[in-house]
Amino acid sequence: LNATFQAAVLLVSLLCVCKCFLAQTVIEQSPRYIAKLPEEKAEMSCTLSGTSSPYLYWYRQHGSGEMEFLFFSRGKGMFDDSPVKDFIPERKEDLFLSLRTDSLRVNHTAVYYCAWSRHS
């Protein structure tokens, strides 16, 4: 593989790493990581259990350490406005939230976090 192709593969690696436990509340993300080329599709999801609060958030953390808010959902099918237009959240159940893109870009490289509170 040439150096440009190898760099592109590394630059669009999305990491989804989170399994948080707080007083019986469990949030799990999958898959653990995604490595794809630009313009490919990608999807990640999180499942929540142990709470009656259906609030869920998506964030991403860039290599610079900057944390960026992506989406907030109050429940099944309910999303607040977001400046992010190249990812699509989907929520068919109160305790499940997915995030997908139909065309990855190099600037999507980040660690993605699903959270059930602003501070989790």
N, C-alpha and C positions, 0 to 999 in steps of 0.2 A: 504494500500500500504506500502511496506517496504521502508526504508530510501534510499536505493540505487536506486530504481525505481523512487522515488520522485525527487531525485537529478538529475537523467538523464533527466526527463521531464523539470526541471528548466534550466539545462545547455544547452539545445538545443533550448531554446526560442529565436527566432529571432524577433527583434523589427524593424519595418519599420515605422518611424515617420517623415514625412516631408510634409509641405505644405508651400511653400515659395512664397512670392509675391514681385516683384521688378519691378516697372514701367510697370505694366500690364502683365509682364511675370509671368506665374503661372506654377509650377511644383507640381504634386500630385503623391504620392506613395500609393500603396495598396498591400496587406492588411495592416492595421495599426500595426498588430503584428501576429506572427506565433509561435505556441507552438507545437512542434512535438517531437517524439522520434528519437534516433539515427537510421540511415539507412532508414528513411522515406524520401519521396520526398518533396521538398518545392519550391515555386515560388513566386516572388514578381515582381511588375512592376511600372513604372512611366510614366506619360503622361505630355507632355509639351505643353503649348499654349502661344500665345502672343509674339512670337519671330520668326525671320526667321533663326536664328542660330540653326542648328541641332545638335550641339555638346552636348553630354551627358556623364556623368561619374557615376560610382558606387564606393562608399567608404564603409568601415565598421569601426566602433569604438569598440574596445575591452573593457572589464571591467577595464583594466589598464588605459584607457584614450587614448591609442595609436590609431591614425587614420591610416588606411591602404588603399592605392589605390588598386582598383580591376580591373576596366576596363575603357577605353575611347573609345567612338564611334563618328566618324565623320559624320555618316549618315546611312541610311538604308543599313544593311548588312556589314558595314565597322567598324572593330575593330582593334585597335593597339594591338601589342603583350602584353601579360600579364603573370606574373609569377603564377597566380591563375589558377589551372587546375581542381579544383573540383566544380567550378561553371561555368555555360554556359550562356553567354549573347545571347539574340536574339532581332533583330530589323527588323521588317517587314515593318515599317513605319518610316518616319523621326522623328515624334514627339512622338513615343512610344518605350520604352525599357524595356525588361524583363530580369530577372536573375533567373536561376533555378539551383537546384542540384538534382541529382537522389538518393543521399545517404547522409543525414545529418551526421555530426560528432560533437562531443562535442566541438571541437575547432572552430566551426562555430558560437558559441554563441557570439553575438555582436549586435550593433545597425547599421543598414544598411541605407545608404543615397544615394539617386540619386541626382545629381546636374547638372545644365546646364552650369556651368562655373567652373574653378578651384577654384574660391573664393566665390561661392554662398553657 
